[in-house]
Amino acid sequence: MIKIREAIVVEGRYDKNALSQVVDAPIFETKGFGVMKDKELLRFLREVAVKRGLIILTDSDGAGFVIRNFLKGSIPQGRVLQAYIPDVMGKEKRKQQAGKEGKLGVEGMPPQVLRGVLLRCGATVEESTEPMQPRQKITKKDLFDLHLTGWPDSEKRRNELKRALHLPQHLSTNGLLEALNVMFERDEFLGTEEDNDD
């Protein structure tokens, strides 16, 4: 597994699942063409791109290129890297039949291919010869302690937090946790949240 600085955006959850076996990085989904109508998601992806850079990794079919070109035109120049999977004919194991163009998508690519396309696109591999102090991440327990999960009013509080941070409202709890870890150091977030609770 390689650890890279940039976040990655893919089309859907199966792509995300495949990629998470290869790379240690935040991975976000466009929900297919959903990103074209979801202003909050697009705003969030722009913020991620500015903060740490964004790699676009879509399928190699026509739909994948429509999504890729939309994102490329919507995110500040110089903050996006383009990763391209090869054209390989076939179908993913979970599908009964191949897609419209008969090509494998991101989810169907072998791990070594995904690793290679990320390295070739210019992803920043984070490696160090000396031990680094591990970054303290926001955890599910932190969300529970802040009443953002596991409490009667947790959904309401999560929705308020997403609005305050201009995050997509449809983000799942796990997606919210991943987004928070992109945006904040743990101490910074806990301090912010404590201030908001006063």
HELIX and SHEET records of a PDB file:
HELIX    1   1 ARG A   13  SER A   20  1                                   8    
HELIX    2   2 GLY A   32  MET A   36  5                                   5    
HELIX    3   3 LYS A   39  ARG A   52  1                                  14    
HELIX    4   4 GLY A   62  SER A   74  1                                  13    
HELIX    5   5 VAL A  106  GLY A  108  5                                   3    
HELIX    6   6 PRO A  111  ARG A  120  1                                  10    
HELIX    7   7 LYS A  140  ASP A  145  1                                   6    
HELIX    8   8 SER A  154  ALA A  164  1                                  11    
HELIX    9   9 THR A  173  MET A  183  1                                  11    
HELIX   10  10 ARG A  186  ASP A  197  1                                  12    
SHEET    1   A 2 ILE A   2  LYS A   3  0                                        
SHEET    2   A 2 VAL A  23  ASP A  24  1                                        
SHEET    1   B 4 ILE A  27  GLU A  29  0                                        
SHEET    2   B 4 ALA A   7  VAL A  10  1                                        
SHEET    3   B 4 LEU A  54  ILE A  56  1                                        
SHEET    4   B 4 VAL A  80  GLN A  82  1                                        
END                                                                             
